[in-house]
Amino acid sequence: MPVPNEPFHDAFACSPIPRPRLLGLQSGSVAPPPAPLPRDLRDALDDLLTRAFAEDGEDVTSLAVFGPATRVRATMVCRERAVVAGTAFLPRLFSFLHPPAAVEGLVADGTRVRPGTALAHIEGPAITVLAAERTALNLVQRLSGIATATRAFIDALRGTKAVLLDTRKTAPGLRLFERYAVRCGGGTNHRFGLAHGFLVKDNHADGAGSVWEATRRVADFRALNRRLARHLLEVEARTLDEVHQALDAGAERILLDNMDLPAMRRAVKDVALFREATGHEVTVEASGRMTPAKARAAARAGVDFVSAGAITHSARAVDIALDVGGARTPGFPLPPPRPRRGAGRRR
Protein backbone atom coordinates (compact mmCIF):
# COMPACT_ATOMS: atom_id res chain seq x y z
CA MET A 1 0.00 0.00 0.00
CA PRO A 2 1.46 3.41 -0.94
CA VAL A 3 2.74 5.52 1.92
CA PRO A 4 1.24 9.04 1.89
CA ASN A 5 3.53 12.04 1.91
CA GLU A 6 4.41 12.76 5.52
CA PRO A 7 5.78 16.24 6.34
CA PHE A 8 8.56 16.18 8.90
CA HIS A 9 8.02 18.47 11.88
CA ASP A 10 10.40 21.29 10.99
CA ALA A 11 14.09 20.34 11.50
CA PHE A 12 14.06 23.77 9.41
CA ALA A 13 12.83 36.50 -18.98
CA CYS A 14 15.62 34.95 -20.98
CA SER A 15 18.89 36.85 -21.35
CA PRO A 16 20.41 37.42 -24.81
CA ILE A 17 23.73 35.85 -23.69
CA PRO A 18 24.16 32.88 -26.05
CA ARG A 19 25.25 30.21 -23.57
CA PRO A 20 25.35 29.59 -19.80
CA ARG A 21 28.23 31.09 -17.87
CA LEU A 22 29.06 31.03 -14.18
CA LEU A 23 27.32 33.78 -12.30
CA GLY A 24 26.25 34.29 -8.71
CA LEU A 25 22.57 34.64 -7.84
CA GLN A 26 21.20 37.81 -9.39
CA SER A 27 18.64 39.90 -7.54
CA GLY A 28 15.24 39.51 -9.16
CA SER A 29 16.31 36.67 -11.47
CA VAL A 30 14.15 34.10 -9.74
CA ALA A 31 11.78 33.96 -6.80
CA PRO A 32 13.64 33.11 -3.56
CA PRO A 33 12.92 29.86 -1.71
CA PRO A 34 10.12 29.96 0.90
CA ALA A 35 12.65 30.12 3.77
CA PRO A 36 15.95 31.93 3.16
CA LEU A 37 19.00 29.73 3.49
CA PRO A 38 21.19 30.38 6.53
CA ARG A 39 24.28 32.36 5.60
CA ASP A 40 26.69 29.48 6.19
CA LEU A 41 24.72 27.17 3.91
CA ARG A 42 24.28 29.86 1.25
CA ASP A 43 27.98 30.67 1.15
CA ALA A 44 28.93 26.99 1.10
CA LEU A 45 26.42 26.34 -1.68
CA ASP A 46 27.86 29.13 -3.82
CA ASP A 47 31.34 27.69 -3.37
CA LEU A 48 30.14 24.17 -4.18
CA LEU A 49 28.26 25.29 -7.31
CA THR A 50 31.22 27.28 -8.59
CA ARG A 51 33.41 24.18 -8.39
CA ALA A 52 30.75 21.76 -9.67
CA PHE A 53 29.85 23.79 -12.77
CA ALA A 54 33.52 24.47 -13.48
CA GLU A 55 34.09 20.69 -13.56
CA ASP A 56 31.44 20.27 -16.27
CA GLY A 57 32.22 23.33 -18.35
CA GLU A 58 30.02 24.35 -21.28
CA ASP A 59 27.22 21.98 -22.34
CA VAL A 60 28.08 21.86 -26.03
CA THR A 61 25.53 19.11 -26.75
CA SER A 62 22.54 21.09 -25.46
CA LEU A 63 23.80 24.21 -27.23
CA ALA A 64 23.99 22.26 -30.50
CA VAL A 65 20.57 20.63 -30.11
CA PHE A 66 18.56 23.57 -28.79
CA GLY A 67 20.51 26.76 -29.46
CA PRO A 68 20.47 29.69 -27.02
CA ALA A 69 16.77 30.67 -27.15
CA THR A 70 14.83 27.41 -26.67
CA ARG A 71 13.02 27.08 -23.36
CA VAL A 72 11.94 23.90 -21.59
CA ARG A 73 9.89 22.85 -18.59
CA ALA A 74 11.19 19.99 -16.49
CA THR A 75 9.98 18.09 -13.42
CA MET A 76 12.20 16.53 -10.77
CA VAL A 77 10.61 13.22 -9.74
CA CYS A 78 11.44 10.83 -6.91
CA ARG A 79 11.13 7.26 -8.16
CA GLU A 80 11.19 5.46 -4.82
CA ARG A 81 10.03 5.83 -1.26
CA ALA A 82 12.36 8.29 0.44
CA VAL A 83 12.80 11.24 2.76
CA VAL A 84 13.61 14.31 0.69
CA ALA A 85 16.54 16.65 1.34
CA GLY A 86 18.14 19.27 -0.88
CA THR A 87 15.13 20.75 -2.67
CA ALA A 88 15.67 23.97 -0.69
CA PHE A 89 18.88 24.47 -2.68
CA LEU A 90 17.29 24.16 -6.14
CA PRO A 91 16.20 27.80 -6.66
CA ARG A 92 19.74 29.03 -6.05
CA LEU A 93 21.27 26.17 -8.02
CA PHE A 94 19.24 26.79 -11.20
CA SER A 95 19.82 30.56 -10.88
CA PHE A 96 23.58 30.16 -10.66
CA LEU A 97 24.04 29.75 -14.40
CA HIS A 98 23.13 32.52 -16.80
CA PRO A 99 20.52 32.82 -18.26
CA PRO A 100 18.79 31.68 -15.06
CA ALA A 101 15.96 29.15 -14.76
CA ALA A 102 13.06 29.39 -12.32
CA VAL A 103 12.14 26.71 -9.79
CA GLU A 104 8.77 25.93 -8.25
CA GLY A 105 9.34 23.75 -5.20
CA LEU A 106 6.58 21.20 -4.56
CA VAL A 107 7.89 19.20 -1.59
CA ALA A 108 9.60 20.56 1.54
CA ASP A 109 12.82 19.01 2.76
CA GLY A 110 12.18 16.42 5.46
CA THR A 111 9.05 15.08 3.76
CA ARG A 112 8.62 11.34 3.32
CA VAL A 113 7.40 10.68 -0.23
CA ARG A 114 6.15 7.71 -2.22
CA PRO A 115 7.42 6.66 -5.67
CA GLY A 116 6.40 9.01 -8.46
CA THR A 117 6.20 12.15 -6.31
CA ALA A 118 7.10 15.38 -8.16
CA LEU A 119 9.58 17.37 -6.09
CA ALA A 120 9.93 20.53 -8.19
CA HIS A 121 9.14 22.14 -11.54
CA ILE A 122 11.94 23.93 -13.38
CA GLU A 123 11.33 26.30 -16.29
CA GLY A 124 13.88 28.21 -18.32
CA PRO A 125 16.43 28.10 -21.14
CA ALA A 126 17.19 24.53 -22.21
CA ILE A 127 20.94 25.21 -22.12
CA THR A 128 20.65 26.23 -18.46
CA VAL A 129 18.26 23.52 -17.26
CA LEU A 130 20.28 20.73 -18.88
CA ALA A 131 23.65 22.15 -17.85
CA ALA A 132 22.50 22.21 -14.23
CA GLU A 133 20.66 18.87 -14.34
CA ARG A 134 23.44 16.55 -13.17
CA THR A 135 24.68 18.81 -10.38
CA ALA A 136 21.12 19.20 -9.10
CA LEU A 137 20.44 15.47 -9.20
CA ASN A 138 23.77 14.51 -7.64
CA LEU A 139 23.12 16.83 -4.71
CA VAL A 140 19.47 15.97 -4.08
CA GLN A 141 20.01 12.23 -4.60
CA ARG A 142 22.86 12.11 -2.08
CA LEU A 143 21.22 14.32 0.53
CA SER A 144 17.91 12.47 0.21
CA GLY A 145 19.79 9.20 0.68
CA ILE A 146 21.26 10.52 3.92
CA ALA A 147 17.88 11.81 5.13
CA THR A 148 16.27 8.47 4.28
CA ALA A 149 18.95 6.46 6.10
CA THR A 150 18.64 8.79 9.09
CA ARG A 151 14.87 8.34 9.23
CA ALA A 152 15.32 4.55 9.34
CA PHE A 153 17.35 4.98 12.56
CA ILE A 154 14.85 7.48 13.95
CA ASP A 155 12.02 5.02 13.33
CA ALA A 156 14.02 2.28 15.08
CA LEU A 157 14.63 4.53 18.12
CA ARG A 158 10.98 5.56 18.42
CA GLY A 159 9.69 5.05 21.95
CA THR A 160 13.15 5.22 23.55
CA LYS A 161 14.98 8.18 25.10
CA ALA A 162 18.04 7.81 22.86
CA VAL A 163 19.00 10.65 20.49
CA LEU A 164 20.54 9.83 17.11
CA LEU A 165 23.80 11.68 16.35
CA ASP A 166 25.80 11.95 13.15
CA THR A 167 29.61 11.80 12.96
CA ARG A 168 32.48 13.46 11.08
CA LYS A 169 32.40 10.61 8.53
CA THR A 170 31.21 12.89 5.75
CA ALA A 171 32.40 13.50 2.19
CA PRO A 172 35.16 16.15 2.20
CA GLY A 173 33.69 19.57 1.51
CA LEU A 174 30.08 18.44 1.91
CA ARG A 175 29.77 18.32 5.70
CA LEU A 176 27.42 21.31 6.01
CA PHE A 177 25.04 19.81 3.47
CA GLU A 178 25.21 16.29 4.84
CA ARG A 179 24.57 17.51 8.38
CA TYR A 180 21.60 19.44 7.00
CA ALA A 181 20.30 16.19 5.46
CA VAL A 182 20.69 14.43 8.82
CA ARG A 183 18.47 17.08 10.40
CA CYS A 184 15.95 16.65 7.57
CA GLY A 185 15.81 12.97 8.47
CA GLY A 186 15.18 13.75 12.14
CA GLY A 187 18.70 13.26 13.49
CA THR A 188 20.85 15.57 15.61
CA ASN A 189 24.29 16.92 14.74
CA HIS A 190 27.34 15.97 16.82
CA ARG A 191 30.35 18.34 16.98
CA PHE A 192 30.95 19.91 13.59
CA GLY A 193 34.72 19.58 13.60
CA LEU A 194 37.79 18.98 15.71
CA ALA A 195 37.70 22.51 17.14
CA HIS A 196 34.15 22.20 18.45
CA GLY A 197 34.53 19.71 21.27
CA PHE A 198 36.95 17.35 23.01
CA LEU A 199 36.78 13.69 22.09
CA VAL A 200 39.48 11.43 23.52
CA LYS A 201 39.73 8.49 21.13
CA ASP A 202 41.65 5.23 21.18
CA ASN A 203 44.71 6.73 19.47
CA HIS A 204 44.89 9.50 22.08
CA ALA A 205 44.65 6.96 24.90
CA ASP A 206 47.16 4.56 23.37
CA GLY A 207 49.59 7.40 22.63
CA ALA A 208 49.31 8.84 26.15
CA GLY A 209 49.51 5.45 27.84
CA SER A 210 45.94 5.13 29.13
CA VAL A 211 42.43 6.57 28.91
CA TRP A 212 42.91 8.14 32.34
CA GLU A 213 46.13 9.93 31.36
CA ALA A 214 44.74 11.26 28.05
CA THR A 215 41.54 12.46 29.73
CA ARG A 216 43.37 14.20 32.57
CA ARG A 217 45.58 16.04 30.06
CA VAL A 218 42.50 17.28 28.22
CA ALA A 219 40.78 18.31 31.46
CA ASP A 220 43.87 20.29 32.55
CA PHE A 221 44.20 21.88 29.11
CA ARG A 222 40.55 22.94 29.12
CA ALA A 223 40.89 24.44 32.59
CA LEU A 224 43.73 26.66 31.38
CA ASN A 225 41.85 27.88 28.26
CA ARG A 226 38.77 29.87 29.20
CA ARG A 227 37.46 30.00 25.63
CA LEU A 228 37.23 26.19 25.68
CA ALA A 229 35.56 25.95 29.08
CA ARG A 230 32.14 25.09 27.64
CA HIS A 231 33.41 22.38 25.30
CA LEU A 232 32.09 18.93 26.15
CA LEU A 233 34.71 16.44 27.33
CA GLU A 234 33.81 13.11 25.76
CA VAL A 235 35.91 9.97 26.07
CA GLU A 236 35.83 6.80 24.01
CA ALA A 237 35.92 3.59 26.04
CA ARG A 238 36.43 0.08 24.69
CA THR A 239 36.18 -1.79 27.99
CA LEU A 240 34.54 -1.38 31.39
CA ASP A 241 37.95 -0.58 32.85
CA GLU A 242 38.30 2.31 30.40
CA VAL A 243 34.82 3.51 31.36
CA HIS A 244 35.94 3.70 35.00
CA GLN A 245 39.20 5.47 34.02
CA ALA A 246 37.26 8.07 32.04
CA LEU A 247 34.84 8.71 34.89
CA ASP A 248 37.67 9.07 37.41
CA ALA A 249 39.52 11.53 35.13
CA GLY A 250 36.54 13.86 34.62
CA ALA A 251 34.74 12.73 31.45
CA GLU A 252 31.31 14.30 30.85
CA ARG A 253 30.19 11.78 28.23
CA ILE A 254 31.33 8.20 27.76
CA LEU A 255 31.37 6.84 24.21
CA LEU A 256 30.97 3.07 24.31
CA ASP A 257 32.88 1.87 21.26
CA ASN A 258 31.81 -1.47 19.77
CA MET A 259 30.73 -2.90 23.12
CA ASP A 260 28.47 -5.94 23.23
CA LEU A 261 25.09 -5.58 24.93
CA PRO A 262 26.00 -7.17 28.31
CA ALA A 263 29.02 -4.84 28.65
CA MET A 264 26.92 -1.88 27.50
CA ARG A 265 24.27 -2.54 30.14
CA ARG A 266 26.94 -2.81 32.84
CA ALA A 267 28.57 0.43 31.66
CA VAL A 268 25.23 2.28 31.76
CA LYS A 269 24.65 0.97 35.28
CA ASP A 270 28.13 1.98 36.46
CA VAL A 271 27.73 5.50 35.03
CA ALA A 272 24.37 5.82 36.81
CA LEU A 273 25.98 4.77 40.11
CA PHE A 274 28.77 7.32 39.53
CA ARG A 275 26.22 10.11 38.92
CA GLU A 276 24.33 9.18 42.05
CA ALA A 277 27.48 9.06 44.18
CA THR A 278 29.14 12.26 42.89
CA GLY A 279 26.32 14.44 41.55
CA HIS A 280 28.28 14.90 38.31
CA GLU A 281 26.18 14.80 35.15
CA VAL A 282 27.61 12.20 32.78
CA THR A 283 25.85 10.88 29.68
CA VAL A 284 26.45 7.72 27.66
CA GLU A 285 26.75 7.32 23.89
CA ALA A 286 26.97 4.08 21.92
CA SER A 287 28.75 3.75 18.59
CA GLY A 288 30.44 1.27 16.30
CA ARG A 289 29.03 -0.40 13.16
CA MET A 290 25.54 0.74 14.04
CA THR A 291 22.45 -0.47 12.19
CA PRO A 292 18.86 0.49 13.04
CA ALA A 293 18.44 -2.82 14.89
CA LYS A 294 21.68 -2.38 16.86
CA ALA A 295 20.74 1.21 17.63
CA ARG A 296 17.42 0.13 19.12
CA ALA A 297 19.14 -2.56 21.20
CA ALA A 298 21.63 0.02 22.51
CA ALA A 299 18.81 2.42 23.33
CA ARG A 300 16.99 -0.29 25.24
CA ALA A 301 20.23 -0.93 27.15
CA GLY A 302 19.88 2.61 28.49
CA VAL A 303 22.28 4.83 26.50
CA ASP A 304 21.42 8.49 26.02
CA PHE A 305 22.84 8.84 22.50
CA VAL A 306 23.53 6.61 19.52
CA SER A 307 25.98 7.82 16.86
CA ALA A 308 25.99 6.26 13.40
CA GLY A 309 28.60 7.00 10.75
CA ALA A 310 26.69 4.89 8.22
CA ILE A 311 23.97 7.51 7.77
CA THR A 312 26.50 9.69 5.94
CA HIS A 313 29.38 7.53 4.74
CA SER A 314 27.28 4.62 3.47
CA ALA A 315 23.95 6.18 2.49
CA ARG A 316 22.65 5.00 -0.90
CA ALA A 317 21.69 7.72 -3.35
CA VAL A 318 17.94 7.91 -3.90
CA ASP A 319 16.59 7.31 -7.42
CA ILE A 320 15.55 10.79 -8.56
CA ALA A 321 15.20 11.95 -12.16
CA LEU A 322 14.70 15.18 -14.08
CA ASP A 323 12.10 14.69 -16.81
CA VAL A 324 12.10 17.36 -19.53
CA GLY A 325 8.89 18.14 -21.44
CA GLY A 326 8.50 19.71 -24.88
CA ALA A 327 10.92 22.44 -25.92
CA ARG A 328 9.70 25.79 -27.26
CA THR A 329 11.59 28.37 -29.25
CA PRO A 330 10.10 31.88 -28.91
CA GLY A 331 7.91 32.63 -31.94
CA PHE A 332 7.48 28.98 -32.93
CA PRO A 333 4.74 26.57 -31.78
CA LEU A 334 5.56 23.34 -30.00
CA PRO A 335 6.04 20.45 -32.48
CA PRO A 336 3.17 17.94 -32.64
CA PRO A 337 3.72 14.77 -30.59
CA ARG A 338 5.26 11.91 -32.53
CA PRO A 339 2.75 9.01 -32.87
CA ARG A 340 3.60 5.90 -30.93
CA ARG A 341 4.57 2.81 -32.87
CA GLY A 342 1.46 0.82 -33.69
CA ALA A 343 -0.90 3.66 -32.85
CA GLY A 344 -4.28 3.24 -34.51
CA ARG A 345 -3.83 -0.44 -35.23
CA ARG A 346 -6.40 -2.91 -34.09
CA ARG A 347 -5.38 -5.27 -31.34
N, C-alpha and C positions, 0 to 999 in steps of 0.2 A: 504493500500500500504506500503511495507517495507520501513523503513527509512534507507538511506545509512549511512555507517560509516562516522562520522563527526569529524575530528581531532579538538581538542580544542587548540586555540592559546596559546602556552606554558604558563603554570601557574608559566613550570618547566621540564681412564682405571681402571677397578674395583680393589679394594684393597682386599688382602687375608683375612682381618679381617672378622670373620664369621657373625657378626651382627652389625647393626647401633649402634653407641655410640655418645654421645655429643662431638662435636668438633667445634672450631671456623673455620671460612673460611680459607682454605689453599691456599696459593699462587700457581697458576697454576692448581688448581683442576677443575675449570670451567671458561669459558669465563666471564668477568665482564659485567654488564649491560651497555647499550649504554652510559648512563650518570652516572658517579659515584654518589653514595648517599652522601648527605651532612653528615659531621661528626656526628652531633647530631642525625640524623635519623639512621645512621649506628650503632652507639653505643646503641641507644634505641632498635633497632631491635635485636641486639645480646642479650641484656638483656631479651627482650620479648621471643625470641626463646629458650633461656636457660630454662626459667620458663615453657614455653608451652610444650616443649618436655619432661621435667622432670615430668610434670603432667601425660603424657601418658605412659612413661616408654617404655620397650621393646615390640615390636609388635610380640608377640609369634605366632599369627595366620599366619601372612605372612611368618615368618621363617619356620613354619611347612609345609605350602603349597608349598613354592617356594625354600626353602633352601637359602644358602648364595650367590650362583653364578648366579641365574637366573636374566636376565635383561628384562625390559619392556619399552615400549614407551607409553606415555599417552598424552592426549590432554585436556587442560582446556577449557571448553566451556561455554559461557554465554547463558542461555536459555530464556532470555527475553530482551526487550529493556532496555538499561541502559547506564549510564556513568561509564566508568571503572576507578577504582583506586586500587592500590596495586600490579599491575603486576611488577612494578619496584623492588619490594622486593623479587620476586620469585627466581632469581638466587642465592641470598645469602641464602634464606630459604632452598632450596633444596641442597645447599652445606654445610649446617650446620651439618647434620648427616654424619657419615662416614660408608661405602664408599659414596662419593658424587654422586649426579645426576646432569646432565646438563640441562639447560633451554634455549629454543629458544623463546624469546618474539615475539609475532606477532602483538600486539596492544598496543599502547602507553597509559599511564595513561592520563585521560582527554578526551578520545575518546568516542563519543556516538556510540553504536553498536546496531545492530538488533538481534533478537533471532537466535541462532545457530552459532554465530560468535566464531571462535576459538581464544582464547586469548594467548595461549602459548603451546608449545610442551615440554614435559619433557622426558628425556631418561636416564636410569641408572638402578642400582640394584633394583629389585622388593621390597626388604626389606626396602630400603631407600625411594623410591617413595611412597609406601603405608604408611610408618610410618609418612611421612611428609604431606600426603594428607589432613587430617582434619585440621591441623594448617593452611595450605596454603588456604584452602577453607574458613575457618572461617574468616581469615584476609581479603581476597579479597572480599568476600561477604559483610562483614560489611562496608569496606571502599567504595566499589562501591555503596552500598545503600546510604551512606552519600553524595557521589559525585552526585548521581542521584537526591536525594532530593534537594541538593543545586542548581543543574541546573534548577529544576522546579521553584525555586524562581528567579533565574537569568533570565529565560525566561519571568516571570511575570513582572520583573522590566525593561525589554527592552524598550528603548525609553524614560526612565526617567533619572534623574540625581542621583537617590539614589544608594548607595553602600550597598551590602549585607554583613553583619558581622556575624561571629559565636559567640559563648558564651563559658563560662567555663563549660557548661553542657555536659561534656564528660565522657566516661567510665574511672574510675580510672586507671591510668597507660598507657592509650592509647591516651592521648591528642595530642602528637606530630603527631601520625599517623592520627588521626581524623581531625586535622587541615590541614594536607597535603591533605586529601580527599576533604575537603572544597575548597581548592585551585584548585584541579583537576576539581571540579564542576563549577569553575568560581567565587567563593566567596572570601572574604577578611578576614583575621584573625584579631580579636579584641585582647586586651591584653592577653598575654599567661597565666599569673597567677597574684596573688594578689600583687606581688612585682613589677609589670611592669606598673602600672598606678593607679591613684586615682579614685575610683568610690564610691561616697557617695550614699548609698542605704537607703531604708526605715528604716531598723533597726538602722542605724547610726543616721538618723534624729530623730527617735522616742526616741532613747536613749539619745541624746544630747538635746532634747527639741524642735528642729525645724530644717528645712532644712538650714536656714540661719546660725544657730549656728554651725551645723556640718560642713558646707562648709567653714566658716571662720576659724575654727580650722584647717582644712586641709590646707587652703591657708597659714596660719601662720606657720604651721609645714613645709610645702614645702619651704617657704622662708628662714627658718633656716637650711635647709639641701641642700647644693649645689648639691650633687649628684642626688637629686630628682628634680632639677629645671626644667628639660625638660619633666617630667611626665605630661601627660594630666590630667586636673582636670575636671572630669565628674560628674554630679549630677543627680540622679533620681528624677523625679517630678511626683506626682500623680494628682496634680491639677494646675490650672493656678496660684493660689497664690504661690504654691511652685516653679513654674517656675520663678516668679518674685523674690522670695527670693534667689534662686540660682544665678540669674543674678546679683542681688545687692551684693552678697557675693563673686563674682569673678569666677563663673563657666565658663569653656571654651567649654563645650558641655553639652547640656541638654538632658537627656534621658526621653522621654515621656512614662510613664509606664501605659499600659492598658487604654489609653485615647480614648474616642470616637472621631469620625472624626470632628465634630464641634469644640470640645475643641482643637484638634490637629491643626486645621487650625488657630485658634485664637492664639495658642502658637507660631506657626511658624511666624505669623504676628508680635506678640509682640517681638520675638527675633530679627526679621529684623529691627524693629523700634529701639531696643536697640543698635544694631550694627551701625545703621545710626547715632544715637545720640552720641555714645561714641567712635566709631572707633575701638572698641574691636571685635576681630573675635570670634564669638560663633557659633557652629554648633548644629544641632538638630538630634537626633536619636529617632526612634520609636521602641518599643518592647512590648511584652506581648501577648502570645497565637497567634503568627503570623502564617498565612497560606499564600500561594502565592497570593490569592485574596486580603487578608488584607494588605499584603506588597505593592501591587500595589496601593491600595487606599491610604495608608500612603504616598507613594512616590508622588502621584498626589496631596496630601495635602501640599507638599513642603518640606518634611524632607530630610536631607542630607544622613542619614544612616538608614537602617533597620536591626535590629539584631533578629535572629531566633534561639532559642535553639532547636527547633524541628529537625533541619537538622542533629543534632548529637544525641540527646537523644531519638528521636523517629523514626529514619530512619529504614526502613524495609530492611533486608538483601536481596540482589539480588540472584536470582536462578542461581547458577553457579555450574558446575559439573566437575569432573575429570574422563574422560573415558579412561580406560586402554585397550590397544590392546593386541595382542598375546605375550606370554612370550617366551623367548628363553634362553636355557641353553647352554653355550659355548660348541661346539663340537657336539651338537644335533640339527637336523632341527626342525623348527616349526611344531607342530602337524597339521594334515589336519583339515580344518573347519568341524564342526559337521553339518550334513545335517539338514535342517529345517524340522519340522514335516509336513508331507504331501507333501514334495518335490517330484516332478516327477509324481504326480497323475494328472489325467485329472480333469478339473473343470466340 
